Amino acid sequence: MSETTAAPPAAPIRALLESAGAVFGQVAGREVARHFGDGNAEYRAVRESAGIAQRGDRGRFRLWGKDPARMIHGLITNDLLKAPAGQGVYAAMLTPKGRTIADLRVFRREGAGGPEVLVDVAAEALEGVRDHFKKFVPPMFARWADATDEITALGVYGPRSRELLSAALGTDISPLDEDAFVEPEFGGARLLVAATREAGGEDGFDLFVPADHAAELWRMLRERGAGMGARPVGFGALETLRIEAGRPRYGIDITEETIPTEAYEQAGLMNRAISFTKGCYTGQEVVIRIAHRGHVNRHLRGLLLGDVGVPAPRAPLTDVDTGKPVGWTTSAAFSPMLGQTIALGYVRREVQPGEDVQVGEGGEGRARVVKLPFDRA
């Protein structure tokens, strides 16, 4: 991710990030606050109180029309139509050959003109999802638009996130299961507030707010959070927390090379991401065939690297005895929780948790393969 320190005149939300000390960078061509001057303090805020983030690394689509839910239901791995009111779904969107175009969250809601669907994706997946919708969403049943600039995504993460959010919105936000959502009002605008555990496994919420209300909500979160140790959190700290939670991100841990089972099965995300009882969807045959076969050749695993430096993405993993390739790294960071470098990576299925692998072209160090999520102990 590149880093910038200057930018052209900004929308109100960017001006507030600047005033908080944001140093900006790029993720998939979109501007994000990389950090606010003290990444360690930002990390601690999420672990101990609450962190407030502007999620420039995410994008959004809105679908509406005759039957938008049914249209997207046929394009994702999970069962949107059976989700109860107020429950979003996490899923993958696949090519006909079962390769992953995006991982995403999908929320059914009632819009001003009837039923609609909000889709949240990584910025790296925006183009692929856009192309997929062009091919597979017939306008007579649903229309769609890229709503990334229309709807701003903010985040509040940490053990006091619900307390902070309730105070900022002036209404009690009840505990929610992951991907469940509520739709409170703020300043006369309807929000969508969805529960997440991606930030280190801590309680957390993603807030989808009309762009013209985002700056005021950011101000209110900062004001209400001042007395509880909450602070703005940048993309860098959130990435560390995501890796500690063992959650894959599209564009680095999941790409079009990835079959969903490889990413989800050993990360404990199969039940959250894939329904084996729903009807047909694009790419289903590959997923079902693998389920019947019983295995894939590699899995996303955790890697403990001790004091080895943070490896670059796709650093090779090799057998410590034979030197044969057994996988590669994806995301990596130094983990304050574990006091060492950690990584996610794809490892051949015959390499079991507890075994070691060599890391890097020249065997720069060893890594212990572990189950996901990483154990806090």
C-alpha positions, 0 to 999 in steps of 0.5 A: 500500500502506497502512502501519501501526505497531501491530497486535493480539497476533500469531502467533509469526512476526509477533512475530519480524518485529516484533522485527526492526524490521518496519513493516507494510502491506497488500497485497490486505487481507493484512498484509506487512512493508513494510520493516525500517527500511533498504530500501537495505540490504535490497536490497543484501543480496539482491544481495550475500548473502541476504535473508530474507522472510515472503511475506504477499503470497502465498496458497496452495491445496491440492488432494487426492483422486482426481485433483487433478493432472488437475483443475487441469491442465485449468484452467491454460495449462501442462502439469502432467501431463508435468512430471517429479517434482520440477518445478513449473510456472508457468502462467496460469489463464484465464476461458473468454474467455482473460482472466487470473484468476491467474498461479500456480505448481503443485507435484505431491507425495505427501501423507499421504493420497495425491497432492496439489497445492500452488498458490501465487498472489498475494494479489490472485488468491486470491478469483478462484482460489477462485471458479474452483475452486468452479465447475470442480473437481468434489468426486468427483475432487478437493477443495480448501482455501485453505491460506494460513493453514495453510502459511506462505511464507518466502523466501531470495533472493540469491547466498548463498541456497543456502548459507544455506538448506543451513545452516539446514536441516542438509542440502545443497540442490542447485542447482535450475532455476526452479520445481523443488523439493525436500522436505527436513525441518525439525523433523520437518515436511516443507517444499516448497522451490522455486527462483525467480529473481524477486528481481532474477534472483538465485538464490532459494528460496520455502519452504512450511512448516507454519505451526506450524514457520515461526517456528522456521525464521525464527529458524534462517535469521536465526541462520545468516545472521548471519555472512554479511550476510543480513538480513530483507527487506520487500515494498518491496525485493522489488518493486524486485528483481522489477521489475528482473527484468522479472517481472509480478505479478498485480494490477498487471502482470497483471489480468483485462484481460490476455491471457497473450500480452500479458504473457509474449511479450516478457518471455521467459516464454512457454515457462515459462508456456504449453504449445502441445502439451497438451490442452484447458484453459479459455481455450485457444481464445483463446490458440491463435487469437492464436498462429495470428494471429501477434500481439497489439496490445500487449506488456509492455515495460520503460521507462527513465525517467531522473530522472523520478519514479516514475509511478503505475500506469496512467500514460498513455504517448503518442507523442512526435510525435502525442500519441496513446495507445500504452499505460500503466505498471504497476509502477515503482520507482527501480532501484539497479541502473540508477541511474534510475527504471524501470517495466513497462508495456503498449506497442502493438506498433508501438512498438519497443525503443529508441523513446521515449514520453511519460509522464503526463497532462501529458507529465511526462517521456520513457521509453525502451522496452526489452526485458525483462528489463532489461539490467544493463550 
